[in-house]
């Protein structure tokens, strides 16, 4: 009776061994390899350092170049190190590095795994959109027309150039009966607006405003804001002092708001992880974090790397949050569907 596998034939030839036999032999060889735990120490150390940065990012100092805020802005991208380090560990045949990398992956999933998933639902009775339209936008009319197609009930535009405001007003007039512009920010709405006023965010000119939207579900306080830009400089690090001061002022305005239902729309020039925005983020809920589809990165439009354009709510339930197609701006528009209880 013929055998299924034979290591040798009568004429001195050989046949392939079962894959299971090869795997067992390789595992046995690795178990006898005493260097498997000594190799890849540097790779393991790098993985451990990345894990520690992700776990203790809030402890990184901001005193020198705002290092903590800079790290927190791009914190999710540290996950890219996992496949690179994994390849190095496999090449080095290092069990030590593999274990360290596995722990790094676990930390990343614990922090950001939920953001990868689509948490959006089908509910909601109000759609809102925010867009930094870019003062140097070469096609404001096309941008306005594209944004109007979003179906938003309330729309906030920031970085409005004075000469372009009439263009946006004309292009959006058909979709939005009501609007109010203060300085370089504006709110367009399908529902009546009242009590529109600038919000002082300590910049010397108006880049934030507050208005009341008289929706079918009750009055809603809507804030539109564009916090100062930040810069990354070799000699100064992450320069964000003016942004941080403005965030504190915006936080004070939000805290003083008497209405229970509040929506914040705009370019905050920072992510939800950035501790320097805690005066705002501690009292508002991100629609992207609660009901978003993916990370929702919005800047730069060519290759989005961070979500610095935010939609945040208080006293309102987020149902879905997403980014819209690119316009003539260097930012992507962001949108959300929320439920406002009467």
DAFEN-V286799 format. One record per pair of residues at least 24 apart in sequence whose C-alpha atoms are under 10 Angstrom apart, sorted by sequence separation. I is the first residue (numbers start at 1). J is the second residue. If there is no record, write none. Layout:
BEGIN
i:I j:J
i:I j:J
END
This chain:
BEGIN
i:54 j:78
i:81 j:105
i:127 j:151
i:128 j:152
i:129 j:153
i:130 j:154
i:131 j:155
i:132 j:156
i:133 j:157
i:134 j:158
i:135 j:159
i:136 j:160
i:137 j:161
i:140 j:164
i:144 j:168
i:147 j:171
i:148 j:172
i:151 j:175
i:152 j:176
i:154 j:178
i:155 j:179
i:156 j:180
i:157 j:181
i:159 j:183
i:160 j:184
i:161 j:185
i:182 j:206
i:183 j:207
i:184 j:208
i:185 j:209
i:186 j:210
i:187 j:211
i:189 j:213
i:190 j:214
i:191 j:215
i:199 j:223
i:201 j:225
i:203 j:227
i:244 j:268
i:255 j:279
i:286 j:310
i:287 j:311
i:288 j:312
i:298 j:322
i:301 j:325
i:302 j:326
i:307 j:331
i:309 j:333
i:310 j:334
i:311 j:335
i:312 j:336
i:315 j:339
i:316 j:340
i:317 j:341
i:53 j:78
i:54 j:79
i:79 j:104
i:80 j:105
i:126 j:151
i:127 j:152
i:128 j:153
i:129 j:154
i:130 j:155
i:131 j:156
i:132 j:157
i:133 j:158
i:134 j:159
i:135 j:160
i:136 j:161
i:139 j:164
i:140 j:165
i:141 j:166
i:142 j:167
i:143 j:168
i:144 j:169
i:145 j:170
i:146 j:171
i:147 j:172
i:148 j:173
i:154 j:179
i:156 j:181
i:158 j:183
i:159 j:184
i:160 j:185
i:182 j:207
i:183 j:208
i:184 j:209
i:186 j:211
i:188 j:213
i:189 j:214
i:190 j:215
i:191 j:216
i:194 j:219
i:196 j:221
i:198 j:223
i:199 j:224
i:201 j:226
i:202 j:227
i:203 j:228
i:225 j:250
i:243 j:268
i:244 j:269
i:254 j:279
i:255 j:280
i:286 j:311
i:287 j:312
i:296 j:321
i:297 j:322
i:298 j:323
i:301 j:326
i:307 j:332
i:309 j:334
i:310 j:335
i:311 j:336
i:313 j:338
i:315 j:340
i:316 j:341
i:78 j:104
i:79 j:105
i:82 j:108
i:126 j:152
i:127 j:153
i:128 j:154
i:129 j:155
i:130 j:156
i:131 j:157
i:132 j:158
i:133 j:159
i:134 j:160
i:135 j:161
i:141 j:167
i:142 j:168
i:144 j:170
i:145 j:171
i:146 j:172
i:148 j:174
i:149 j:175
i:158 j:184
i:159 j:185
i:160 j:186
i:182 j:208
i:183 j:209
i:187 j:213
i:189 j:215
i:193 j:219
i:195 j:221
i:196 j:222
i:197 j:223
i:198 j:224
i:199 j:225
i:201 j:227
i:202 j:228
i:243 j:269
i:244 j:270
i:251 j:277
i:254 j:280
i:271 j:297
i:285 j:311
i:286 j:312
i:287 j:313
i:291 j:317
i:292 j:318
i:296 j:322
i:297 j:323
i:298 j:324
i:301 j:327
i:304 j:330
i:309 j:335
i:310 j:336
i:315 j:341
i:51 j:78
i:126 j:153
i:127 j:154
i:128 j:155
i:129 j:156
i:130 j:157
i:131 j:158
i:132 j:159
i:133 j:160
i:134 j:161
i:135 j:162
i:137 j:164
i:140 j:167
i:141 j:168
i:144 j:171
i:145 j:172
i:148 j:175
i:157 j:184
i:158 j:185
i:159 j:186
i:181 j:208
i:182 j:209
i:192 j:219
i:193 j:220
i:194 j:221
i:196 j:223
i:198 j:225
i:201 j:228
i:223 j:250
i:243 j:270
i:250 j:277
i:251 j:278
i:252 j:279
i:253 j:280
i:284 j:311
i:285 j:312
i:286 j:313
i:290 j:317
i:291 j:318
i:292 j:319
i:293 j:320
i:294 j:321
i:295 j:322
i:296 j:323
i:301 j:328
i:302 j:329
i:303 j:330
i:304 j:331
i:307 j:334
i:50 j:78
i:51 j:79
i:79 j:107
i:125 j:153
i:126 j:154
i:127 j:155
i:128 j:156
i:129 j:157
i:130 j:158
i:131 j:159
i:132 j:160
i:133 j:161
i:135 j:163
i:136 j:164
i:139 j:167
i:140 j:168
i:141 j:169
i:143 j:171
i:144 j:172
i:148 j:176
i:157 j:185
i:158 j:186
i:181 j:209
i:182 j:210
i:193 j:221
i:248 j:276
i:251 j:279
i:252 j:280
i:255 j:283
i:284 j:312
i:285 j:313
i:286 j:314
i:290 j:318
i:291 j:319
i:292 j:320
i:293 j:321
i:294 j:322
i:295 j:323
i:296 j:324
i:298 j:326
i:301 j:329
i:302 j:330
i:303 j:331
i:304 j:332
i:50 j:79
i:79 j:108
i:135 j:164
i:141 j:170
i:142 j:171
i:145 j:174
i:156 j:185
i:157 j:186
i:158 j:187
i:180 j:209
i:193 j:222
i:240 j:269
i:247 j:276
i:248 j:277
i:250 j:279
i:251 j:280
i:254 j:283
i:255 j:284
i:283 j:312
i:284 j:313
i:285 j:314
i:287 j:316
i:289 j:318
i:290 j:319
i:291 j:320
i:292 j:321
i:293 j:322
i:294 j:323
i:300 j:329
i:301 j:330
i:302 j:331
i:78 j:108
i:79 j:109
i:141 j:171
i:145 j:175
i:156 j:186
i:157 j:187
i:180 j:210
i:223 j:253
i:240 j:270
i:247 j:277
i:248 j:278
i:249 j:279
i:250 j:280
i:251 j:281
i:254 j:284
i:269 j:299
i:283 j:313
i:284 j:314
i:285 j:315
i:287 j:317
i:288 j:318
i:290 j:320
i:291 j:321
i:292 j:322
i:293 j:323
i:299 j:329
i:300 j:330
i:301 j:331
i:302 j:332
i:50 j:81
i:77 j:108
i:140 j:171
i:141 j:172
i:155 j:186
i:156 j:187
i:157 j:188
i:180 j:211
i:223 j:254
i:244 j:275
i:245 j:276
i:246 j:277
i:247 j:278
i:248 j:279
i:249 j:280
i:251 j:282
i:267 j:298
i:281 j:312
i:283 j:314
i:284 j:315
i:285 j:316
i:287 j:318
i:288 j:319
i:289 j:320
i:290 j:321
i:291 j:322
i:292 j:323
i:299 j:330
i:300 j:331
i:301 j:332
i:50 j:82
i:76 j:108
i:155 j:187
i:156 j:188
i:179 j:211
i:222 j:254
i:244 j:276
i:245 j:277
i:247 j:279
i:248 j:280
i:251 j:283
i:280 j:312
i:281 j:313
i:284 j:316
i:285 j:317
i:286 j:318
i:287 j:319
i:288 j:320
i:289 j:321
i:298 j:330
i:299 j:331
i:300 j:332
i:301 j:333
i:75 j:108
i:76 j:109
i:79 j:112
i:154 j:187
i:155 j:188
i:156 j:189
i:221 j:254
i:243 j:276
i:244 j:277
i:246 j:279
i:247 j:280
i:251 j:284
i:285 j:318
i:287 j:320
i:288 j:321
i:298 j:331
i:299 j:332
i:47 j:81
i:154 j:188
i:155 j:189
i:243 j:277
i:244 j:278
i:245 j:279
i:247 j:281
i:272 j:306
i:287 j:321
i:288 j:322
i:297 j:331
i:298 j:332
i:299 j:333
i:46 j:81
i:47 j:82
i:76 j:111
i:153 j:188
i:154 j:189
i:155 j:190
i:178 j:213
i:187 j:222
i:241 j:276
i:244 j:279
i:271 j:306
i:272 j:307
i:286 j:321
i:287 j:322
i:288 j:323
i:297 j:332
i:298 j:333
i:75 j:111
i:76 j:112
i:152 j:188
i:153 j:189
i:154 j:190
i:187 j:223
i:221 j:257
i:240 j:276
i:270 j:306
i:271 j:307
i:272 j:308
i:296 j:332
i:298 j:334
i:75 j:112
i:76 j:113
i:152 j:189
i:153 j:190
i:154 j:191
i:186 j:223
i:187 j:224
i:221 j:258
i:222 j:259
i:269 j:306
i:270 j:307
i:271 j:308
i:272 j:309
i:297 j:334
i:47 j:85
i:152 j:190
i:153 j:191
i:185 j:223
i:186 j:224
i:208 j:246
i:221 j:259
i:229 j:267
i:269 j:307
i:270 j:308
i:271 j:309
i:272 j:310
i:296 j:334
i:46 j:85
i:47 j:86
i:76 j:115
i:185 j:224
i:186 j:225
i:203 j:242
i:207 j:246
i:220 j:259
i:221 j:260
i:222 j:261
i:223 j:262
i:224 j:263
i:225 j:264
i:226 j:265
i:227 j:266
i:228 j:267
i:229 j:268
i:230 j:269
i:268 j:307
i:269 j:308
i:270 j:309
i:271 j:310
i:296 j:335
i:185 j:225
i:202 j:242
i:203 j:243
i:219 j:259
i:220 j:260
i:221 j:261
i:222 j:262
i:223 j:263
i:224 j:264
i:225 j:265
i:226 j:266
i:227 j:267
i:228 j:268
i:229 j:269
i:230 j:270
i:267 j:307
i:268 j:308
i:269 j:309
i:270 j:310
i:43 j:84
i:44 j:85
i:184 j:225
i:185 j:226
i:201 j:242
i:202 j:243
i:209 j:250
i:219 j:260
i:220 j:261
i:221 j:262
i:222 j:263
i:223 j:264
i:224 j:265
i:225 j:266
i:226 j:267
i:227 j:268
i:228 j:269
i:229 j:270
i:267 j:308
i:268 j:309
i:269 j:310
i:43 j:85
i:44 j:86
i:182 j:224
i:184 j:226
i:201 j:243
i:203 j:245
i:208 j:250
i:219 j:261
i:220 j:262
i:221 j:263
i:222 j:264
i:223 j:265
i:224 j:266
i:225 j:267
i:226 j:268
i:227 j:269
i:228 j:270
i:266 j:308
i:267 j:309
i:268 j:310
i:43 j:86
i:181 j:224
i:202 j:245
i:203 j:246
i:210 j:253
i:218 j:261
i:219 j:262
i:220 j:263
i:221 j:264
i:222 j:265
i:223 j:266
i:224 j:267
i:225 j:268
i:226 j:269
i:227 j:270
i:266 j:309
i:267 j:310
i:268 j:311
i:292 j:335
i:44 j:88
i:201 j:245
i:202 j:246
i:210 j:254
i:224 j:268
i:265 j:309
i:266 j:310
i:267 j:311
i:292 j:336
i:40 j:85
i:43 j:88
i:44 j:89
i:201 j:246
i:202 j:247
i:265 j:310
i:266 j:311
i:291 j:336
i:43 j:89
i:200 j:246
i:201 j:247
i:202 j:248
i:264 j:310
i:265 j:311
i:266 j:312
i:288 j:334
i:291 j:337
i:42 j:89
i:160 j:207
i:201 j:248
i:202 j:249
i:210 j:257
i:212 j:259
i:264 j:311
i:265 j:312
i:288 j:335
i:291 j:338
i:40 j:88
i:41 j:89
i:159 j:207
i:201 j:249
i:202 j:250
i:263 j:311
i:264 j:312
i:265 j:313
i:287 j:335
i:288 j:336
i:40 j:89
i:43 j:92
i:48 j:97
i:51 j:100
i:55 j:104
i:135 j:184
i:158 j:207
i:200 j:249
i:201 j:250
i:213 j:262
i:263 j:312
i:264 j:313
i:287 j:336
i:39 j:89
i:40 j:90
i:44 j:94
i:47 j:97
i:51 j:101
i:54 j:104
i:158 j:208
i:199 j:249
i:200 j:250
i:201 j:251
i:212 j:262
i:262 j:312
i:263 j:313
i:264 j:314
i:286 j:336
i:287 j:337
i:40 j:91
i:41 j:92
i:43 j:94
i:44 j:95
i:45 j:96
i:46 j:97
i:47 j:98
i:48 j:99
i:49 j:100
i:50 j:101
i:199 j:250
i:201 j:252
i:262 j:313
i:263 j:314
i:287 j:338
i:40 j:92
i:44 j:96
i:45 j:97
i:47 j:99
i:48 j:100
i:51 j:103
i:52 j:104
i:55 j:107
i:133 j:185
i:201 j:253
i:261 j:313
i:262 j:314
i:263 j:315
i:39 j:92
i:40 j:93
i:41 j:94
i:43 j:96
i:44 j:97
i:47 j:100
i:48 j:101
i:51 j:104
i:54 j:107
i:55 j:108
i:132 j:185
i:200 j:253
i:210 j:263
i:261 j:314
i:262 j:315
i:263 j:316
i:39 j:93
i:40 j:94
i:41 j:95
i:42 j:96
i:43 j:97
i:44 j:98
i:46 j:100
i:47 j:101
i:50 j:104
i:51 j:105
i:54 j:108
i:199 j:253
i:210 j:264
i:260 j:314
i:261 j:315
i:262 j:316
i:38 j:93
i:39 j:94
i:40 j:95
i:41 j:96
i:42 j:97
i:43 j:98
i:44 j:99
i:45 j:100
i:46 j:101
i:47 j:102
i:48 j:103
i:49 j:104
i:50 j:105
i:51 j:106
i:52 j:107
i:55 j:110
i:199 j:254
i:259 j:314
i:260 j:315
i:261 j:316
i:36 j:92
i:37 j:93
i:38 j:94
i:39 j:95
i:40 j:96
i:41 j:97
i:44 j:100
i:45 j:101
i:47 j:103
i:48 j:104
i:51 j:107
i:55 j:111
i:259 j:315
i:260 j:316
i:261 j:317
i:35 j:92
i:36 j:93
i:37 j:94
i:38 j:95
i:39 j:96
i:40 j:97
i:43 j:100
i:44 j:101
i:47 j:104
i:50 j:107
i:51 j:108
i:54 j:111
i:130 j:187
i:208 j:265
i:35 j:93
i:36 j:94
i:37 j:95
i:38 j:96
i:39 j:97
i:40 j:98
i:43 j:101
i:46 j:104
i:47 j:105
i:50 j:108
i:129 j:187
i:208 j:266
i:35 j:94
i:36 j:95
i:37 j:96
i:38 j:97
i:41 j:100
i:129 j:188
i:154 j:213
i:33 j:93
i:35 j:95
i:36 j:96
i:37 j:97
i:44 j:104
i:254 j:314
i:36 j:97
i:37 j:98
i:128 j:189
i:154 j:215
i:153 j:215
i:30 j:93
i:30 j:94
i:267 j:331
i:30 j:95
i:156 j:222
i:158 j:224
i:159 j:225
i:155 j:222
i:156 j:223
i:157 j:224
i:158 j:225
i:159 j:226
i:266 j:333
i:154 j:222
i:156 j:224
i:157 j:225
i:158 j:226
i:266 j:334
i:155 j:224
i:156 j:225
i:157 j:226
i:158 j:227
i:265 j:334
i:265 j:335
i:187 j:265
i:261 j:340
i:261 j:341
i:185 j:266
i:226 j:309
i:225 j:309
i:225 j:310
i:224 j:311
i:126 j:215
i:223 j:312
i:126 j:216
i:125 j:216
i:126 j:217
i:222 j:313
i:125 j:217
i:221 j:313
i:132 j:225
i:221 j:314
i:130 j:224
i:132 j:226
i:130 j:225
i:220 j:315
i:220 j:316
i:158 j:265
i:159 j:266
i:156 j:264
i:157 j:265
i:158 j:266
i:159 j:267
i:156 j:265
i:157 j:266
i:158 j:267
i:155 j:265
i:156 j:266
i:157 j:267
i:154 j:265
i:155 j:266
i:156 j:267
i:220 j:340
i:219 j:340
i:217 j:339
i:218 j:340
i:217 j:340
i:218 j:341
i:219 j:342
i:216 j:340
i:217 j:341
i:218 j:342
i:215 j:340
i:216 j:341
i:217 j:342
i:216 j:342
i:215 j:342
i:130 j:264
i:131 j:265
i:132 j:266
i:128 j:263
i:130 j:265
i:131 j:266
i:132 j:267
i:128 j:264
i:129 j:265
i:130 j:266
i:131 j:267
i:128 j:265
i:129 j:266
i:130 j:267
i:70 j:230
i:70 j:231
i:70 j:232
i:66 j:232
i:132 j:298
i:65 j:232
i:70 j:237
i:71 j:238
i:120 j:287
i:131 j:298
i:65 j:233
i:70 j:238
i:120 j:288
i:65 j:234
i:69 j:238
i:70 j:239
i:119 j:288
i:65 j:235
i:66 j:236
i:67 j:237
i:68 j:238
i:69 j:239
i:70 j:240
i:118 j:288
i:119 j:289
i:120 j:290
i:121 j:291
i:65 j:236
i:66 j:237
i:67 j:238
i:69 j:240
i:119 j:290
i:120 j:291
i:121 j:292
i:64 j:236
i:65 j:237
i:66 j:238
i:67 j:239
i:119 j:291
i:120 j:292
i:121 j:293
i:64 j:237
i:65 j:238
i:66 j:239
i:115 j:288
i:118 j:291
i:119 j:292
i:120 j:293
i:64 j:238
i:65 j:239
i:66 j:240
i:115 j:289
i:117 j:291
i:118 j:292
i:119 j:293
i:120 j:294
i:150 j:324
i:62 j:237
i:64 j:239
i:65 j:240
i:66 j:241
i:114 j:289
i:115 j:290
i:117 j:292
i:118 j:293
i:119 j:294
i:150 j:325
i:62 j:238
i:114 j:290
i:115 j:291
i:116 j:292
i:117 j:293
i:118 j:294
i:157 j:333
i:112 j:289
i:115 j:292
i:116 j:293
i:117 j:294
i:118 j:295
i:132 j:309
i:147 j:324
i:156 j:333
i:114 j:292
i:115 j:293
i:116 j:294
i:117 j:295
i:131 j:309
i:146 j:324
i:147 j:325
i:114 j:293
i:115 j:294
i:116 j:295
i:130 j:309
i:131 j:310
i:146 j:325
i:147 j:326
i:114 j:294
i:115 j:295
i:116 j:296
i:130 j:310
i:146 j:326
i:147 j:327
i:155 j:335
i:113 j:294
i:114 j:295
i:115 j:296
i:129 j:310
i:130 j:311
i:146 j:327
i:154 j:335
i:112 j:294
i:113 j:295
i:129 j:311
i:145 j:327
i:146 j:328
i:112 j:295
i:128 j:311
i:143 j:326
i:144 j:327
i:150 j:333
i:152 j:335
i:143 j:327
i:144 j:328
i:150 j:334
i:151 j:335
i:152 j:336
i:153 j:337
i:142 j:327
i:143 j:328
i:150 j:335
i:152 j:337
i:142 j:328
i:143 j:329
i:147 j:333
i:140 j:327
i:141 j:328
i:147 j:334
i:139 j:327
i:140 j:328
i:139 j:328
i:140 j:329
i:137 j:327
i:138 j:328
i:139 j:329
i:143 j:333
i:137 j:328
i:138 j:329
i:126 j:318
i:127 j:319
i:129 j:321
i:131 j:323
i:136 j:328
i:137 j:329
i:124 j:317
i:126 j:319
i:127 j:320
i:128 j:321
i:129 j:322
i:130 j:323
i:131 j:324
i:134 j:327
i:136 j:329
i:137 j:330
i:123 j:317
i:124 j:318
i:125 j:319
i:127 j:321
i:129 j:323
i:130 j:324
i:133 j:327
i:134 j:328
i:135 j:329
i:136 j:330
i:123 j:318
i:124 j:319
i:129 j:324
i:133 j:328
i:134 j:329
i:135 j:330
i:73 j:269
i:74 j:270
i:75 j:271
i:123 j:319
i:124 j:320
i:131 j:327
i:133 j:329
i:134 j:330
i:73 j:270
i:74 j:271
i:76 j:273
i:121 j:318
i:122 j:319
i:123 j:320
i:132 j:329
i:133 j:330
i:134 j:331
i:72 j:270
i:73 j:271
i:75 j:273
i:120 j:318
i:121 j:319
i:122 j:320
i:131 j:329
i:132 j:330
i:133 j:331
i:72 j:271
i:73 j:272
i:74 j:273
i:75 j:274
i:120 j:319
i:121 j:320
i:132 j:331
i:133 j:332
i:70 j:270
i:72 j:272
i:73 j:273
i:74 j:274
i:119 j:319
i:120 j:320
i:121 j:321
i:131 j:331
i:132 j:332
i:133 j:333
i:69 j:270
i:72 j:273
i:73 j:274
i:119 j:320
i:120 j:321
i:131 j:332
i:132 j:333
i:69 j:271
i:71 j:273
i:72 j:274
i:73 j:275
i:118 j:320
i:119 j:321
i:120 j:322
i:130 j:332
i:131 j:333
i:132 j:334
i:71 j:274
i:72 j:275
i:118 j:321
i:130 j:333
i:131 j:334
i:69 j:273
i:70 j:274
i:72 j:276
i:118 j:322
i:129 j:333
i:130 j:334
i:131 j:335
i:69 j:274
i:129 j:334
i:130 j:335
i:68 j:274
i:69 j:275
i:128 j:334
i:129 j:335
i:130 j:336
i:68 j:275
i:69 j:276
i:128 j:335
i:129 j:336
i:68 j:276
i:69 j:277
i:127 j:335
i:128 j:336
i:129 j:337
i:127 j:336
i:128 j:337
i:66 j:276
i:126 j:336
i:127 j:337
i:128 j:338
i:126 j:337
i:127 j:338
i:124 j:336
i:125 j:337
i:126 j:338
i:127 j:339
i:62 j:275
i:124 j:337
i:125 j:338
i:126 j:339
i:62 j:276
i:123 j:337
i:124 j:338
i:125 j:339
i:126 j:340
i:58 j:273
i:122 j:337
i:123 j:338
i:124 j:339
i:125 j:340
i:57 j:273
i:58 j:274
i:120 j:336
i:121 j:337
i:122 j:338
i:123 j:339
i:124 j:340
i:125 j:341
i:57 j:274
i:58 j:275
i:120 j:337
i:121 j:338
i:124 j:341
i:57 j:275
i:76 j:295
i:77 j:305
i:76 j:305
i:77 j:306
i:76 j:306
i:74 j:305
i:75 j:306
i:73 j:305
i:74 j:306
i:73 j:306
i:74 j:307
i:73 j:307
i:73 j:308
END
